[in-house]
């Protein structure tokens, strides 16, 4: 998402997901969409530096799960998966 930063200013043309990866083989097991409103609430839990709209992937640490569950209305994490909040461009 760095080719044209203005294209993604203020989170435009971006989608966010809670992504689950297998701890066995790093295979993507599921993606759960995050609305813009949910994202704005959940990003406060992460140290994202100047990556305000999450062009990178951020791991959901165990201590964050109670708040993530509340904000995203998701069930607790499965023990055989690692979870990340990821932002991706929607207009390639």
N, C-alpha and C positions, 0 to 999 in steps of 0.2 A: 504494500500500500504506500510505498514511498515514492513512486514515480511522479505523482502529481499530488502533493500534499493538500492543495486547495480543494481537490475533488473529494477529500475525506474530512475536511474541516468540520468541526462540531458533530462528528460521527455520521456525516452524510455518506450514503452508499456503503454502509458497513452493517454487517449483521454479527450478532454475538451468540455463542452457544456454550453450554456446559458440555464438554466433551469427555467421554469415558474411554479409557484405554486399558486393555488387558495387561495385568502385571506379568503374565506369562510370556507374551510375545510382542507387546506394544501395539497390538492391533486395535484400531478404532472399533469400539463396541457399541457406541451410541452417541448421538448428538441431541441435545435438548435445547430448543430455541429459547433465547432470552430477549424479552422486549427491551426497548430503549429505556423505559421507565425502571424496569428491574435492573438493567445494567448500571444505570446511574446510581442506584442504591447499593449494589453489590461492589462496585469498583472501589468504594471507600475502604473496603476491607483489605485491599492489596497495596503494596508498595510498587507503584507503576512508573515512578519518575516522571519523565516528560511524555510518556506513551499514554496520554489521556484517554484515547479511544481504543486501546488494546490491540495494536497491530501485531503484538507478540502474544504468546500463550503464557498464562499464569496458573501455576498449580494451586489447587485448593487444599491448603494444609488442614490437618485434622481439627485444630482448634477453631477453624472458621466454619465448620459444618453446621453448628446450631444456627448461625446467622444466615448462611447460604440456604439452608432448608426453609427457613422462615421467608426470606426474600423471594426465592425462586419457586416456592411451593413444590419442592422435590422431596422424594423419600430419602432416608439416610443412604450413605454410600455403601456400595457392595464391597466387601473386603478384598476381592480379587481384581479390583479396578483402581486405576488412578484417574483423578479428575482434574480438568483444567478449564479455565474461562478463556475462550478464544474469540478474537475478532477477525473477520475476513471481509475482503472487498466483495461487493455484490454486483459490480459492473466492470467486469474484466474487459 
